[in-house]
Amino acid sequence: MAHSVPEKDVALAYSVDSARDSSSDEGTRRRANPWWRFGGEDRSFVPVNVLSTAKSTRSSSDEDEHANENTIYGSVFSDSRAQEFYKPIEKYEGRHRFDMHATWTEDEEKKLVRRLDWRICLWACIMFFALQLDRSNIIQALSDNMLDDLKLNTNDYNNGMTIFYCSFLFAELPSQLVSKKIGPDNWIPIQMLLWSVVACSQSHISGRKSFFATRSLLGMLEGGFIPDVILYLSYFYKNRELPTRLAYFWTSLTATNIASSFLAYGILHLRGRNGFAGWQWLFALEGALTAIIGILSWLYLPPSPTQTKRSGIKGLLRSKEGWFTEREEVIMVTRILRDDPGKATMHNRQAINFRLLWESLTDYDMWPIYLIGLTWTIPMTPETNYLSLTLRSLGFDTFRTNLLIIPAYALFILQLLFWTWISEKYNQRFFIGLVSQIWAIPLIVALELLPKKFPNANWARFAISSLIVGYPYAHAMLVAITSRNSGTVRTRTVGSSLYNMAVQTSNIISSQIYRNDDKPLYRRGNKILLGIAAYNSLLFIGAKFFYVWKNQKRDKIWLAMSHDQRLEYLATTKDEGNKR
């Protein structure tokens, strides 16, 4: 039996349109919105009293009174007999500010969210800037003849990237478990300081062994950063707000690639200074910048919306009074828990034990998302990783190569923001993920079929490669689905790691597709990418149908219950999170 909707790609909670049914004990039953219809409500938990989720079920005077207010109506707390099942646990850090009956205006909430964007989301983007700077500056280093200086070839580079992604992959889940125990506000800055040391040390690599060693250490220490930040952002934002903030988050990734191209253009001109190559200066200076950001992050990040006051040296960059008034904290906590009461099932310094870990790992309703993460980026990743090498092989010099990378990243940002906006406006995720494959297939076909030489061949290949790199990026949407479908903090913690581990595994696969004996046009590799893109298209469609079927099945059971039966189910069930 079920009362919550495990997949938010389709708005199977309930449509806004209502139909009166005088024979029903609830007066109004609202029809599930079929999967092929766009739009509709998106809910993590469906109330016991389904009637209260529709504005049309309230009287005109009630609607007028609460037209611009956020109230208890429509949440799981709207039924007084069901409230006990959703209350925060005793140790939940925001329990003292939770008021299920609190009301506030939409303007109040919008102002608070804007402040969160400036204080929390912006800093998350700055931290991501540091991560991306240190894990992707190897692309600029390649344009400065790093491989030749170290007497390495393309296969050595591929193996180094495989080592990096494997280390990154294996560190994901352990990092999340540490973060859940000591808090992401502590663990994220520690990670940044540790990997900045390794990032700087890359300036002294001397051959294959030291290259592989630094790649491994860097991946090990950076692994887990992204799901750590996603977990942290979920403390402050509602489920519907998270995809847009994650889009900002990954926009900073691409903005970093653009900024790093400009930085590399200047830094690489230092080649020869103090006997250092340009790529050595690049690693040293950008690693030092990450160390500074890591220290500032430890002094700045608050543990939660209700813990923003300065406490000793920790939080030195925050005010003694904190960022928010008592009323603002009530609004922040209450709005989060009305949206998803599962976020109060653990506190932010509570470790995940083995039983909870196993339950999260075996949550089969999450597996289709992990399966998608395993392959969906592969058709675009080799061209992204090899863009600078491709441009060099087409005859562009070091500095023009770094500038020519920028248009692809600018297109990437525009596509990321546009398609994330579309996904939330029409409440669709998997169909938009499908767009990324449809976008890539004809471009890869063009790379495969174009002759080696023809007029303006270099610029044509540059344009096609740029379009592939600037593809519709569905990652923010898929990460948000993982968070939305979790239902509990422990599944959200583990699920974010598992999805990101799947994505890192796809990077390992991607790094072995373009091989040294296949360059410069990589005809064999492109055929492989086309096959994977076709498979991904079927996978997105299959996942869509699976969750539609799952939602309709659970929706049918829940709507068939009487009010008392639903309460009895909540009181006696052992189902947790998205299994309810």
N, C-alpha and C positions, 0 to 999 in steps of 0.2 A: 504494500500500500504506500501511497505517496502523497505528500502535500507540497513538496517543493519541486521546482522545475530545474533539472540538471543541466540543461543546455540553453544558453541564451541567444543562440544564433537565430532562432525563430521565436516569435513572441507568443509562445504557447501558454503564457500565464493566462491572460484574458484580454479580449478586444475591448476597446473603449465603448463600442456600441453594445447596447443592452436590449434584451427582449423581455417583456413582462410575462410572467408565468404565474397566474393566480393560484394554480394548484400546488405550487412549490411552497414549502415551509419557509423558504428564504425570500419569497416574493419575486426575486429576479435571478435568473441564471444567465451568465454571460457566456457567449459562444467562444470556443477556442479559435484563435485566428489561424486559418490554414497556412501551411508552410509557404505556399506560392504567393501569398499576399505580403506586401512590404509594409513596414511600419508596425504600430501596435506597442503595447506595454511590454516592458522587460523586467521580470521580477525574479529575485532569488528565492523568496519564500512566499507562498500563497497563503493568505489569511484563512483561518477556520471559517469565518463568516465571509464568504466570497462576495456577498452583497455589498460589503463596505468598500470594495475596491473600485466601485463605479460611482462617478460623480452623479450619474443620473438616478441613483437610488436615494439621494438625499433630497430633502425638501428644498423648494426655491429659497426660502428664508435662510436655510442652513448654508446653501451655496453662496448666497450673497454675503453672509457673515464671514465665510472662510475663503472667499474667492481668491484672495492674494496671500493666504496664509498656508503654512505647512503645519498640519495637525496630525493627530493619531489616526484619523480616517485613512483607510486603505492599507495600513500596516498590520503585521501579525498581532500587534498589541491592541487593536481595536476591539477585540473580544475579551471582556474582563475575565472569563473563565480560562482563556488560553494564555494569558499574560505570564503566568508562572512558568510555563514551559520555555520561555524565551528570555528570561531575565539574565543579565550578565552574571558570571561566576563571582564569588566573593572577592577574589584577588585581582579581578580585572581592573587595570589602572585607571579607567574612566568611570568606574561604577558610581563614584560619589557625585559625578556630574550628570549621570543618566536620569532623565525625567521623561517617562513615556508619555506624559500628558502635556509636555511643553509645546508651545506654539511660537511661531516666528514668521515674519513676512518673507516673501521671496527676495525682496531687496536686501534684507539682512543676510540671507544665506549667500546671495551672489557676491556681496562685499567680502564676506568671510572666505569664500572660495578664491576670489581674486587675491586676497592676502596670502592664502596658502600657496597660490601659484608663485607669488613673488618670494616667499620665505622658504618654502619647501621644494616645490617643483623646480624652480630656477637653480637652487643649489644642487639638486640631484643631477640636473643637466651639466652643471659645472664639473661635478665629480665624474660624470660619464665622459666629458671632454678629456679628462686626464687619462681615463682608461683607454679610450680610443686612440689618443695621442701615442701612448706607449705600445699598444698592440698592433698599430697599423703603420707606424713610421718606418717599418721595414720596407714598405712599398716605395717610399721616397729614397731610402737608403739604396735600394736596387738600382735606381736611376743614376746613382753616383758610382757605379761600377763596383759595388760592394762584393759581388760574387767573384769578379776577376781579382780584386785585391786579396781575397781569402783563398783563391784558387778552388772555388766551388763551381758546380754547374747547376742546371735547372733541377735535376733529380735530387741533388743535395738540398736545394731550397725546398722542394716538395716534402722531402723527409723531415726537414726542420719544422715545417708548418704542421706536418702530421704529429710530430712529437709535441708541439705546442698545443694543438687541439686535444690530443689525448690527455695531456696533463690538465688542461682546462676542464675537460670532461670529468675526469676522476675527482677533481677538487670541488665540483659543483655541490653535491649533496652534503659532504662533510662541512663545507663552508656554511651552508644553510643551517645545519644543526648547531654549529657554533654560534651563528648569528641569532638563532632563536633562544639560545641559552643566555648570552651576555647582552643581547640587544643589537640591532643593526646600527644604531647610533654610535656604538663603541667599535663593533667589528669592522665596519666599512672603512673608517679612517686607518685602523691598524693594517688592513689589507693594502691600502694605498701606500703607506709608508714602506711596507715590506717589498712590494713589487717595484717601487721607485728605485730602491737600492740596486735591484737586478737590472732595471732598465738603464741606469747609469753605467753599470758594469759592462754592458754590451759594447761600450766604446773601446774595450780592450780585448775583444775576441780576436783570435789569431788564426783560426782554422776550423775544420769541421767539428772537432770535439767540443771546443768552447762555444761554437755556434749552437750545437745541439743542446749543450748543458744550459745555456742561458734561455733558450727557447722553452726547455722543460720547466725551469724554475719560474719563468715569467707566467706560463700557463697555469702552473700550480697555484701561484699566489693571486692571480687575477680571477681564477675560477670561482664562481659563486657570487661575484660582485653584482651581476645583473639581477638574479632572483632575490638577492639581499635587498636591493633598492626597490624592487617591485613589492616585496613584502612590506617594506617601510612605507611606501606610498599608500598602500592599502589601509594603513592606520588612519590616514587623513582624508581619503577620497571615497566617494560612493562608487559602486560598480559601474554605473553609467558614465561617471566622470573620468574613470581610470584610463580608458583607451586614448582619449585626447591627450592626457598628461603623458602617457607612454609614447604617443606620437611626438610630443615635444621632446621627450627623452631621446628617441631615436633620431629626431631632427638634429639634436646636438651631436650625435654620432657623425652625421654627414657634414654638419657645419664644421666639425673638427677636421674632417678630411679636406675641406676647402681651406680652412685656416692653416692646416699643417702643410698644404701645398705652398702657400705663401711663405710660411716659416721656413720650409725646406729650401725655397728659392733663395732666401737670404742666407740661411745657415750653411748650405752646401757651398756657398762662395768662400767659406772659411778654409776650404781644402788647402793644405800646405802650411797653415798656421800652427806653430809649435810642433810640427811634424805629424799633425793629425790629418787624416782624410776628412772630407766633408761629412760622410756618414757617421764618423766617430764623434764629431762635434754635435751632430743631430741627436744621437742617443744620449750623450752626456747632458746637454742643455734641457732637452724635453723631459728626461727623467728627473732632473732637479726641480722642474716646475711642478711635476706630480707630487713630489715630497712636500712642497709648500702647500698645495691644495689639501693634501692629506692632514697636515697639522691644523690648518684652518677648519677643516671639517670636524675634527674632534672637539674643537673649541666652540663649534656652532650648532651642531645637530641636536635637537631635543628628542627625548625618547618617545613622546606621544603628544597629542593635542593638549593634554592637561598637565604636561610636565615641561613647560617652556621657561620656567624661572631659572635664573643662574644658580648653580650649586658648586661653589668652590671654583677651581680652575676649569673644570668641565663646564662648558657653556659660557666661557668668558666673553664670548662675542654676543651673548644674549643679555637682555636687561634683567635687573634684580626682580622687577615686578612681573616679568613674563610678557608674552606677546598678546595675551587675550584676557578679557574680563571674565568674571564668573559666568555671566549670561552667555557670552560667546563660547565658552567651553561647554556649557550645557547644550547649546545648539549643535556644536561640532560632534559631540559624542552621540547625542540622540539621533541626529540625522543619519549618522553612519549605521547605527544599530537598527533603526527602523528599516533602512535599506537592506541590511544583511545582518540579522542577529547572530549569525554564526561567527562573526568576528569577535564576539565576547565569550567564546568558549575556552579561550586561553588568555593568559596575561603576557605582556611583552618581554618577560624574563623567564618564561617557562620552557624548559627543555622538552624535547620530544623523545619519549622512551621507545623501546624496541617494538612494543605492541602497536603503538600509534603509528610508528614508521611502517610496519608491515601492513597495517590496514590501509595506509595511504598508497603504498606500492601496489597493492592488489585491488585498488579501486578501478575496476574494468571500464567504468563509464568514462574515465579520463583517457583511456588507451588510444582511441582514434585521434585525439589531439597530438599525442606523443608520436604516433605513426606519421602524421602529416609533418611534424617537426623534423622527422628523420630524412626527408627528401625534398621538401617543397622549395628550398633555396638553391638546390644543387644546379639547376640549369643556368643560373645567373652567376654563381659564385666563382667559377674558374676565370671568367672574363673580368670580373671585379678584381680578383687577386693578381691577374696578369696584365691589367690595363697599362701599367707603366712599362712593363717589359714589351708588351705588344706595340706600344707607341715608339719605343726605342728601336724595335726591329723594323718598324715602318720608316725609320730614317730620321725621326725627330731627336733633337739633342736633349741633354739633361734638363735644362731649364724650361724649354718649350714643353717638354713632356709633363712637367709638374703643373704648368699652367693649363695645358689641354685637358687635364683630369677634372678641372673645376666644373665645366658645363654638365658633365654626367652627374656629379654630386648635387648640383643645383636642381636638376630635373628630379632626382631622387627625393629631395626634400618636398618639392611641390606635389609629387605623386603621393608621398606618405601622408601629408596633411589632408589632401583632397579625399583620398580613398578612406581614411579613418573617419573623416567627417561624414562621408556617404554611409559608412557602415553603421554609425550611430543614428543618423537621420532615418534610415530605412530598416534598422534593426536586422542587418544581414552581415555575416562575416565570411562564411565559407564560399559563397558565390563571388565575393570580392577577392578572396584568396585565389579562386579559379582564374580571375582576370590576369593575375601575374603570369600564369602559364600560357594563357592565350597571347599575352603580350610578347613573351619570349620566343615562342615557337617559330613565327615567321622570320624573326631576326637571326636566329641560329641557322635556319634554312638558308638565309642569304649569305651568312659567313661560309656555309658549307659549299654553296654552289658558285660563288663568285670566282672567276678565274684569278690566277696569281697576278697577272699583269693586265692592266687596262688603264685608260686615261683617268687621272685623279684617283687612282686606286687607294693611295694612303688616306686621303680625306674621306673616301667612301667607307673604308673599314673603320676609321676613327668615328664616323657618325654612327655606324651600326653598333660598335662597341659601347659608345656613350649611351645609346638608347637601351642597351641590355643592362648596363650598370644602373641606369636611372629608372629601373622597372617599378611597377606598383608594389610597394612593400607592405605586406599584410602582417608583419611580425607583431606590431603593437596590438592588432586585433586578436591575434591568436594567443598572445600572452594574456590579454584581458579575458578571453574565453576560459583559459586555464584558471584564472583567479575567480571568475564568476561562478564557474561550475563546481568549485571546491566544496563549498558548504560549511567547511570548518577551517580553523587556522592551521591545523596540522596538515590537512590535505593541500591547502594553499601553499604552505611552506615547501612540502615535498613535491607537489605537482609543478610548481614553478621551476624547481631544480630539474625534475625529470624532463620537462619540455625543453628546457635550455640544454640539457645533456643530449637530447635527441638532435637539436640544432647543431651542437658542437660535433656530434658524430657525423652529421651531413657535411660539415666542413672538412672532416678527415677524409671522407669519401671524395669530396670535391678536389682536394689537394692532389689526388692521384690520377685525375682524368686527363689533364694536359701534361704529356710526357715529353722528355727531351728529344726522343726519336720521331716525334710527331710535329715538331715546330718547323716553320713559324705559323702555319695556317691551322694546325691542329684538326685536320679533317676527321681523323678517327675519333678524337675527343668530342667533336661536335655531334657526331652520330649518336654517341652515348648520351649526350645531353638531351637530344631530341626524344630518345626513348624514355628517359626519366621524366621529361616534361609531359609526355602523353600519359604515363602512369600517374603522375601527380594530378592531372585533370580528372581522371577516374576516381582518385582517392578523395579529392575535395567533394565530388558529387556523392560518393558513397557515404562519407562522414555526414553530409547534410541529411541524406535519407535516414541514416541510423538515428540521429538525434531527433528528427521529426517523428519517427516511429516511436522512439522511447518516450518522448514528451506526450504524444497523443495517448499512449497506453497508460501512463501514470495519471494524466489529466482525467481520463475516463473513469479510473478507479476513484479518484478523489471527489469528483463531481457527483458520483453515484452515492456517496455517503451522506447520511444526515448530519446535522450539526453535532448531535450527541455522539455519533459514531466517530467523527473526526477528533473530538476531545478524548474519547476513549482510546483511540489510536495513539495520540500524542502522549497519553499518560502511561501506556503499557508497552509501546514499541521499544525495541533495542536498536532500531535503525538510527544512524547518525548522519549529519551533514546532508550530502546530496542523495543519500539513500532513503531519506524520509519521504 
